[in-house]
Amino acid sequence: MMEPLNFLRFQNVIDGKLVDSEKIRHGINPATLEALPPVPLSTPKDVDAAVAAAKQAAQGWADTPLEDRQQAVSRFADTLLEHIDGFARMLVLEQGKPLAFAKAEVESTVNILKGIAKLPFLEEVVEDTPDRRVITRYVPIGVSVGIVPWNFPLSLASFKLAPALVAGNPIILKPSPFTPYCGLKLAELGRNFFPAGVFQVLSGDDNLGPWLTAHPGVDKVSFTGSTKTGIKVMQSCANTLKRVTLELGGNDPAIICANIDVPTVAAKVTSLALYNSGQVCIAIKRVYVHSDIYQKFLAEVTRHVNSLKMGNGLDDGVSIGPVQNALQFDRVKELMSSLETENVKVLSGSVDAGSNEKGYFIEPVVIENPPDDSKIVTEEPFGMSYTEQTRLRS
């Protein structure tokens, strides 16, 4: 019988066991700045133990029939959905997003797991001649590591978990130090569906990632995070020729043509720019609007931004939560300060340091026609800013 998940106690999962560490650390609720429950502070000894357990489990999991691996991932997803309320509330507490969006992330995670579990792994005959026969087969790589960021702790974990597990690879999940809680519970839940050593999780500080990427027993690393850190991951993995997948940042524009329904598109673009408090690698950061509709579009954007309610994600009606952590809070404030020094026109919102609420709150800011070389245009904000620029008809 499956034990109920306790969202008050958090432990590593190593070799199928719940494991404490010698030292602990605490996450911070970004809406209140209150300490969350203690989590393990993993050591190199914990890393060695997890890698050894994964290696021990690798051949048995690789030899498990594909259909059985797919069914295990699918059943795991179904059970995760049964725990949606606990995971969603924990996600609000550690990440800050509103509860409705947290529930949507849990549902998205379930859909990702189940969708990847249904993918075919068919052999492909590339060439078949009297001289040679060339076939593409999908075979397990070995011990994998998934390094997950803090903006979508569950859904981005699932993009690493499901492919590894379905393809026959054991995986060690490393959640962000800012958002370790849901990742720890994912692996705890996974003990009911996967053999010991197949799905493990380690919580730690900034030392844990380099220990994992440099470990000679790891065969594959999948990393999602900043470009700056991605470079370090690539450099570390190169020393042992690990296979690497990097999903990094971006500075994404939206181009608005003249023949659109302005209120509808303005609302959609604004929502996609400010979703998850702007902390999305593919969020809209810059908007280029045709001159014929520029003023009307700008007015609709401003109206929509001003209608959004900011606050604690557990409160009713909130659509924008806090920025997730102090480092990101300070970075967005620095970008806001650059608007004044670069004489950038702020159309809506305040460039001051957040709201009067206790927490990492920053009021959404709409910026009009910033210079192309301004910091707010050239750098990825990953926060609560939104730039509008007009372009003349060609």
C-alpha positions as CSV (number, residue, x, y, z in Angstrom):
1,M,0.0,0.0,0.0
2,M,1.3,3.4,-1.0
3,E,2.3,5.7,1.9
4,P,0.7,9.2,1.9
5,L,3.1,12.0,0.9
6,N,4.0,14.3,3.8
7,F,4.6,17.8,2.6
8,L,6.2,18.8,5.9
9,R,9.3,16.5,5.7
10,F,11.7,16.4,2.8
11,Q,14.5,13.9,2.1
12,N,16.8,12.8,-0.7
13,V,15.9,9.6,-2.5
14,I,19.0,7.4,-2.9
15,D,18.8,3.7,-4.0
16,G,15.1,3.6,-3.3
17,K,15.4,4.9,0.3
18,L,14.5,8.2,1.9
19,V,17.8,9.6,3.1
20,D,18.6,12.5,5.4
21,S,21.9,14.5,5.2
22,E,24.3,15.6,7.8
23,K,23.5,19.3,7.2
24,I,20.2,21.0,6.1
25,R,19.2,24.2,4.4
26,H,15.9,26.0,4.0
27,G,14.0,27.4,1.0
28,I,12.3,30.8,1.2
29,N,8.7,31.6,0.4
30,P,9.1,34.5,-2.1
31,A,5.7,36.0,-1.1
32,T,6.4,36.2,2.6
33,L,10.2,35.7,2.9
34,E,9.5,33.0,5.6
35,A,11.6,29.9,5.8
36,L,10.1,26.7,4.4
37,P,10.8,23.2,5.9
38,P,14.4,21.9,6.0
39,V,15.8,20.1,3.0
40,P,19.0,18.0,2.7
41,L,22.3,19.6,1.9
42,S,23.9,16.9,-0.2
43,T,27.6,16.1,-0.1
44,P,30.0,14.4,-2.5
45,K,29.4,11.2,-0.6
46,D,25.7,11.5,-1.4
47,V,26.5,12.0,-5.1
48,D,28.8,9.0,-5.1
49,A,26.1,6.9,-3.5
50,A,23.4,8.0,-6.0
51,V,25.7,7.4,-9.0
52,A,26.6,4.0,-7.7
53,A,23.0,3.1,-7.2
54,A,22.1,4.3,-10.7
55,K,24.9,2.3,-12.3
56,Q,23.7,-0.8,-10.4
57,A,20.2,-0.3,-11.6
58,A,21.1,0.7,-15.2
59,Q,21.3,-2.7,-16.9
60,G,18.2,-4.1,-15.2
61,W,16.2,-1.0,-16.3
62,A,17.6,-1.1,-19.8
63,D,16.6,-4.8,-20.1
64,T,13.1,-4.1,-18.9
65,P,10.7,-4.2,-21.9
66,L,9.9,-0.8,-23.4
67,E,6.2,-1.4,-22.8
68,D,6.7,-2.0,-19.1
69,R,8.8,1.2,-18.8
70,Q,6.2,3.2,-20.6
71,Q,3.4,1.8,-18.3
72,A,5.5,2.6,-15.2
73,V,5.8,6.3,-16.3
74,S,2.2,6.5,-17.2
75,R,1.0,5.0,-13.8
76,F,3.4,7.4,-12.1
77,A,1.7,10.3,-13.9
78,D,-1.7,9.1,-13.0
79,T,-0.8,9.0,-9.3
80,L,0.8,12.4,-9.5
81,L,-2.5,13.8,-10.7
82,E,-4.2,12.3,-7.6
83,H,-1.8,14.4,-5.5
84,I,-2.4,17.6,-7.4
85,D,-3.6,19.7,-4.4
86,G,-0.5,18.9,-2.3
87,F,1.9,19.5,-5.1
88,A,0.2,22.7,-6.3
89,R,0.2,24.2,-2.9
90,M,3.8,23.3,-2.3
91,L,4.6,24.8,-5.7
92,V,3.0,28.1,-4.7
93,L,4.9,28.2,-1.4
94,E,8.3,27.5,-2.9
95,Q,8.0,29.2,-6.4
96,G,5.4,32.0,-5.8
97,K,3.1,31.5,-8.8
98,P,-0.6,31.8,-8.2
99,L,-2.4,28.6,-7.2
100,A,-4.4,28.3,-10.5
101,F,-1.1,28.4,-12.4
102,A,0.5,25.9,-10.0
103,K,-2.4,23.4,-10.6
104,A,-2.0,24.0,-14.3
105,E,1.7,23.1,-14.0
106,V,0.9,19.9,-12.2
107,E,-1.6,19.0,-14.9
108,S,1.0,19.9,-17.6
109,T,3.6,17.7,-15.9
110,V,1.1,14.8,-15.9
111,N,0.4,15.4,-19.6
112,I,4.1,15.6,-20.5
113,L,4.9,12.3,-18.7
114,K,1.9,10.5,-20.3
115,G,2.6,12.0,-23.7
116,I,6.3,11.0,-23.8
117,A,5.3,7.5,-22.5
118,K,3.3,7.0,-25.6
119,L,6.1,7.9,-28.1
120,P,7.2,5.1,-30.4
121,F,10.8,3.9,-30.4
122,L,10.7,2.3,-33.9
123,E,13.8,1.2,-35.7
124,E,14.4,3.2,-38.9
125,V,16.0,1.5,-41.9
126,V,18.2,4.3,-43.3
127,E,19.7,2.2,-46.1
128,D,19.1,-1.4,-47.3
129,T,21.2,-2.4,-50.3
130,P,23.0,-5.6,-51.3
131,D,26.2,-4.0,-50.0
132,R,25.0,-2.8,-46.6
133,R,22.1,-2.4,-44.2
134,V,22.0,0.7,-42.0
135,I,19.5,0.9,-39.1
136,T,18.8,3.5,-36.5
137,R,18.0,2.1,-33.1
138,Y,17.2,4.0,-29.8
139,V,19.3,2.4,-27.0
140,P,19.9,3.5,-23.4
141,I,22.9,5.7,-22.8
142,G,23.4,5.1,-19.1
143,V,23.3,7.2,-15.9
144,S,21.6,10.5,-16.6
145,V,21.4,13.7,-14.6
146,G,18.5,16.3,-14.9
147,I,19.3,19.8,-13.6
148,V,16.1,21.7,-13.2
149,P,15.6,25.5,-12.8
150,W,13.3,27.3,-10.4
151,N,10.7,28.8,-12.7
152,F,8.9,25.6,-13.6
153,P,10.2,23.0,-11.1
154,L,7.7,20.3,-12.0
155,S,7.0,20.6,-15.8
156,L,10.7,21.1,-16.6
157,A,11.6,18.2,-14.5
158,S,9.2,16.0,-16.4
159,F,10.8,16.9,-19.7
160,K,14.0,15.3,-18.3
161,L,12.4,12.4,-16.3
162,A,10.1,11.0,-18.9
163,P,12.6,10.6,-21.9
164,A,15.3,9.2,-19.6
165,L,13.0,6.7,-17.9
166,V,11.1,5.6,-21.0
167,A,14.4,5.1,-22.9
168,G,15.8,2.9,-20.2
169,N,18.1,5.3,-18.4
170,P,18.3,5.8,-14.6
171,I,18.1,9.5,-13.7
172,I,19.3,11.6,-10.8
173,L,17.2,14.7,-10.5
174,K,18.8,17.9,-9.1
175,P,16.2,20.5,-8.4
176,S,17.1,24.2,-8.0
177,P,18.4,25.2,-4.6
178,F,15.6,27.8,-4.6
179,T,12.8,25.3,-5.4
180,P,13.8,21.8,-4.1
181,Y,10.5,20.7,-2.5
182,C,8.3,19.4,-5.4
183,G,11.3,17.7,-7.0
184,L,12.0,15.8,-3.8
185,K,8.4,14.7,-3.5
186,L,8.4,13.6,-7.2
187,A,11.1,11.1,-6.5
188,E,9.5,10.0,-3.3
189,L,6.3,9.2,-5.2
190,G,8.4,7.5,-7.9
191,R,9.7,4.9,-5.4
192,N,6.3,3.2,-5.9
193,F,6.8,2.7,-9.6
194,F,10.5,2.4,-10.4
195,P,13.2,0.0,-9.1
196,A,15.7,1.3,-6.6
197,G,18.3,3.5,-8.2
198,V,16.2,4.2,-11.3
199,F,14.8,7.5,-10.2
200,Q,16.7,9.4,-7.5
201,V,16.8,13.0,-6.3
202,L,19.5,15.1,-4.5
203,S,18.9,18.5,-2.9
204,G,21.8,20.8,-2.3
205,D,23.4,24.2,-2.8
206,D,25.4,25.6,-5.8
207,N,28.1,23.0,-5.3
208,L,25.9,20.1,-6.1
209,G,25.5,20.8,-9.9
210,P,29.3,20.8,-10.5
211,W,29.8,17.6,-8.5
212,L,27.3,15.9,-10.7
213,T,28.4,17.3,-14.1
214,A,32.1,16.4,-13.3
215,H,31.4,12.9,-11.9
216,P,33.0,10.2,-14.1
217,G,30.0,7.9,-13.5
218,V,27.5,10.1,-15.2
219,D,26.9,9.5,-18.9
220,K,24.4,12.2,-19.8
221,V,23.4,15.7,-18.4
222,S,20.3,17.6,-19.3
223,F,20.4,21.2,-18.1
224,T,17.8,24.0,-18.2
225,G,18.8,27.4,-16.9
226,S,20.8,30.5,-17.8
227,T,23.2,30.8,-20.7
228,K,26.0,31.8,-18.3
229,T,25.6,28.6,-16.2
230,G,25.0,26.5,-19.3
231,I,28.5,27.4,-20.5
232,K,29.9,26.1,-17.2
233,V,27.9,22.9,-17.5
234,M,29.2,22.3,-21.0
235,Q,32.8,23.0,-19.9
236,S,32.5,20.6,-17.0
237,C,30.9,17.8,-19.1
238,A,33.6,18.2,-21.8
239,N,36.2,16.8,-19.4
240,T,34.7,13.4,-19.5
241,L,32.9,13.7,-22.9
242,K,29.4,13.4,-21.4
243,R,26.5,13.9,-23.7
244,V,24.9,17.2,-22.9
245,T,21.5,18.8,-23.6
246,L,21.2,22.6,-22.8
247,E,18.0,24.6,-22.7
248,L,19.1,28.2,-22.1
249,G,17.8,31.7,-22.0
250,G,16.4,33.9,-24.8
251,N,15.3,37.5,-25.6
252,D,12.2,36.9,-27.6
253,P,10.4,39.5,-29.7
254,A,6.8,39.6,-30.8
255,I,5.9,41.3,-34.1
256,I,2.4,42.8,-34.4
257,C,1.0,43.4,-37.8
258,A,-1.6,46.0,-38.7
259,N,-4.5,43.6,-39.6
260,I,-5.1,42.1,-36.1
261,D,-7.9,42.4,-33.6
262,V,-6.1,44.8,-31.3
263,P,-7.9,44.1,-27.9
264,T,-7.6,40.3,-28.3
265,V,-4.0,40.3,-29.4
266,A,-2.9,42.9,-26.9
267,A,-4.4,40.9,-24.0
268,K,-2.7,37.7,-25.3
269,V,0.7,39.3,-25.8
270,T,0.6,41.0,-22.4
271,S,-0.3,37.7,-20.7
272,L,2.5,35.9,-22.4
273,A,4.9,38.6,-21.4
274,L,4.0,38.6,-17.8
275,Y,3.1,35.0,-17.3
276,N,4.9,33.5,-14.3
277,S,6.0,37.0,-13.4
278,G,7.9,37.2,-16.7
279,Q,10.2,34.3,-15.6
280,V,9.9,32.2,-18.7
281,C,12.8,31.6,-21.1
282,I,10.4,31.9,-24.1
283,A,8.3,34.7,-22.7
284,I,7.7,37.8,-24.9
285,K,10.3,40.4,-23.8
286,R,10.0,42.9,-26.7
287,V,7.0,43.9,-28.8
288,Y,7.3,45.5,-32.3
289,V,4.0,47.1,-33.4
290,H,3.0,48.4,-36.8
291,S,2.7,52.2,-36.7
292,D,-0.9,52.2,-38.0
293,I,-2.1,50.5,-34.8
294,Y,0.7,51.5,-32.4
295,Q,-1.2,53.9,-30.1
296,K,-4.3,51.8,-29.9
297,F,-2.3,48.7,-29.2
298,L,-0.3,50.5,-26.5
299,A,-3.4,51.7,-24.8
300,E,-4.9,48.2,-24.7
301,V,-1.7,46.8,-23.3
302,T,-1.6,49.4,-20.6
303,R,-5.2,48.8,-19.7
304,H,-4.6,45.0,-19.5
305,V,-1.5,45.4,-17.3
306,N,-3.2,47.7,-14.9
307,S,-6.1,45.2,-14.5
308,L,-3.8,42.4,-13.2
309,K,-3.8,41.7,-9.5
310,M,-0.4,41.0,-7.9
311,G,0.0,39.2,-4.5
312,N,0.5,36.0,-2.6
313,G,-0.3,33.1,-4.9
314,L,-2.6,31.5,-2.3
315,D,-4.9,34.6,-2.3
316,D,-8.0,34.7,-4.4
317,G,-7.9,36.6,-7.8
318,V,-4.1,36.9,-7.9
319,S,-2.7,36.6,-11.4
320,I,0.9,37.7,-10.8
321,G,3.0,36.4,-7.9
322,P,6.4,37.6,-6.7
323,V,9.8,37.3,-8.4
324,Q,11.1,33.9,-7.2
325,N,14.3,34.8,-5.3
326,A,16.5,37.6,-4.0
327,L,19.1,37.3,-6.8
328,Q,16.5,37.7,-9.5
329,F,14.7,40.4,-7.5
330,D,17.9,42.4,-7.4
331,R,18.6,41.8,-11.1
332,V,15.2,43.1,-12.2
333,K,15.6,46.1,-9.9
334,E,19.0,46.8,-11.5
335,L,17.4,46.8,-14.9
336,M,14.6,49.1,-13.7
337,S,17.3,51.5,-12.4
338,S,19.0,51.5,-15.8
339,L,15.7,52.9,-17.3
340,E,16.3,56.2,-15.4
341,T,20.0,56.5,-16.3
342,E,19.3,55.7,-20.0
343,N,16.3,58.1,-20.0
344,V,13.9,55.4,-21.1
345,K,10.2,56.3,-21.1
346,V,8.1,54.3,-18.6
347,L,4.5,54.3,-19.7
348,S,3.0,52.3,-16.8
349,G,4.2,50.9,-13.5
350,S,6.9,52.0,-11.1
351,V,10.7,51.4,-11.3
352,D,11.0,51.5,-7.5
353,A,11.9,48.4,-5.6
354,G,8.6,46.4,-5.6
355,S,5.4,46.9,-3.7
356,N,4.9,47.6,0.0
357,E,4.1,43.9,0.6
358,K,6.6,41.8,2.3
359,G,8.1,39.6,-0.4
360,Y,9.9,39.8,-3.8
361,F,7.1,41.8,-5.4
362,I,7.9,44.1,-8.4
363,E,5.1,46.0,-10.1
364,P,4.8,45.3,-13.9
365,V,6.4,48.0,-16.0
366,V,5.5,49.0,-19.6
367,I,8.3,50.7,-21.4
368,E,7.8,52.7,-24.6
369,N,10.2,53.0,-27.5
370,P,13.5,52.2,-25.6
371,P,16.7,52.7,-27.6
372,D,17.9,49.5,-29.4
373,D,21.1,49.5,-27.4
374,S,19.5,50.0,-23.9
375,K,20.0,47.2,-21.4
376,I,16.2,46.5,-21.2
377,V,16.3,45.6,-24.9
378,T,19.7,43.8,-25.2
379,E,19.5,41.7,-22.1
380,E,16.9,39.1,-21.0
381,P,14.9,40.6,-18.1
382,F,13.4,37.4,-16.9
383,G,11.1,39.6,-14.8
384,M,8.3,42.1,-14.8
385,S,9.1,44.3,-17.7
386,Y,7.5,44.8,-21.1
387,T,8.9,46.9,-23.9
388,E,6.9,48.4,-26.8
389,Q,8.4,49.7,-29.9
390,T,6.8,51.1,-33.1
391,R,8.1,50.3,-36.5
392,L,7.1,52.3,-39.6
393,R,5.3,50.7,-42.5
394,S,7.8,49.4,-45.0
